[in-house]
Amino acid sequence: MRPFIMQKGFTLVEVLVALLIVAVTLGAGIRALTQATDLSGALDRRMIARWVAEDHIALLRAQQSLPKEGQIEGQVNQAGLSLIWSETSEKLANSPFLKITVRVREDKPDATQLVQIAAFILQSPP
């Protein structure tokens, strides 16, 4: 009779545990990658919306004519996105400045606001 010989290698249980660890790790990695990709797309949309708002305020300043008080809206296509901008103008009490607030959102039903920028334009010297 031959004596029991120890063979080198892994048992089936050890291999299954190792595969389980690899599967969980890969799943977490894929989920993190997906979230990073989604976040990147959202940041791109916000950046483009900020450009639209800043361009609108720069245009108002360049025209050197004061907008009327109230709210107006418009649509613009920028970098493949269809965006709606909304401008609200209001006089400030006891101030020579006009407050302009520009909000930008996507042109979709129930779209949330991507960006809001406020600027102050001098109406007349004090």
SVG drawing of the C-alpha trace seen along z (x, -y; Angstrom):
<svg xmlns="http://www.w3.org/2000/svg" viewBox="-43 -110 47 112">
<polyline fill="none" stroke="black" stroke-width="0.4" points="0.0,0.0 1.2,-3.4 1.4,-6.2 -0.9,-9.2 0.9,-11.7 0.2,-15.4 -0.4,-17.1 0.2,-20.7 -2.7,-22.8 -6.0,-24.5 -9.1,-22.8 -12.4,-23.4 -13.7,-25.6 -10.6,-27.8 -11.1,-28.3 -14.7,-29.2 -14.0,-31.7 -11.3,-33.3 -13.8,-33.5 -16.4,-35.1 -14.0,-37.8 -13.0,-38.5 -16.6,-38.7 -17.6,-41.1 -14.6,-43.3 -15.3,-43.5 -18.9,-44.3 -18.0,-47.2 -15.5,-48.4 -18.0,-48.4 -20.5,-50.2 -18.0,-52.9 -17.0,-53.3 -20.7,-53.7 -21.3,-56.4 -18.2,-58.3 -19.4,-58.2 -22.8,-59.5 -21.3,-62.2 -19.0,-63.3 -22.0,-63.7 -23.8,-65.8 -20.8,-68.0 -20.5,-68.5 -24.1,-69.7 -23.6,-72.1 -20.5,-73.5 -22.2,-74.2 -25.2,-75.7 -22.8,-78.0 -21.2,-79.1 -24.7,-80.0 -25.5,-82.0 -22.2,-83.8 -22.5,-84.6 -26.0,-86.0 -24.7,-88.3 -21.7,-89.4 -24.1,-90.2 -26.3,-92.4 -23.2,-94.2 -21.9,-94.7 -25.2,-96.1 -25.0,-98.9 -28.7,-99.1 -30.6,-98.1 -33.1,-95.3 -36.6,-96.0 -37.7,-94.7 -39.4,-91.3 -38.7,-87.9 -37.9,-86.7 -37.0,-83.3 -35.2,-82.1 -33.8,-78.9 -30.2,-78.2 -28.4,-75.2 -24.9,-74.8 -22.6,-71.8 -25.4,-69.5 -27.7,-70.5 -31.0,-72.3 -31.1,-74.7 -33.7,-77.2 -32.4,-80.3 -34.5,-82.6 -33.5,-86.2 -35.1,-88.0 -34.3,-91.7 -35.2,-93.7 -34.3,-97.1 -32.7,-97.1 -34.2,-99.4 -32.0,-102.5 -29.3,-101.3 -28.2,-102.4 -27.8,-98.7 -30.1,-96.4 -29.9,-92.8 -30.0,-90.3 -30.5,-86.6 -30.0,-84.1 -31.1,-80.5 -30.5,-77.7 -32.1,-74.3 -32.4,-71.6 -35.2,-71.8 -37.0,-68.8 -40.2,-68.3 -39.6,-68.5 -35.9,-69.4 -34.2,-70.8 -32.2,-74.0 -28.6,-73.4 -27.1,-76.7 -28.1,-80.1 -25.9,-83.2 -26.6,-86.7 -25.0,-89.9 -25.4,-93.6 -25.4,-96.2 -25.1,-99.9 -28.2,-101.8 -26.9,-105.3 -24.1,-106.8 -25.1,-107.8"/>
</svg>
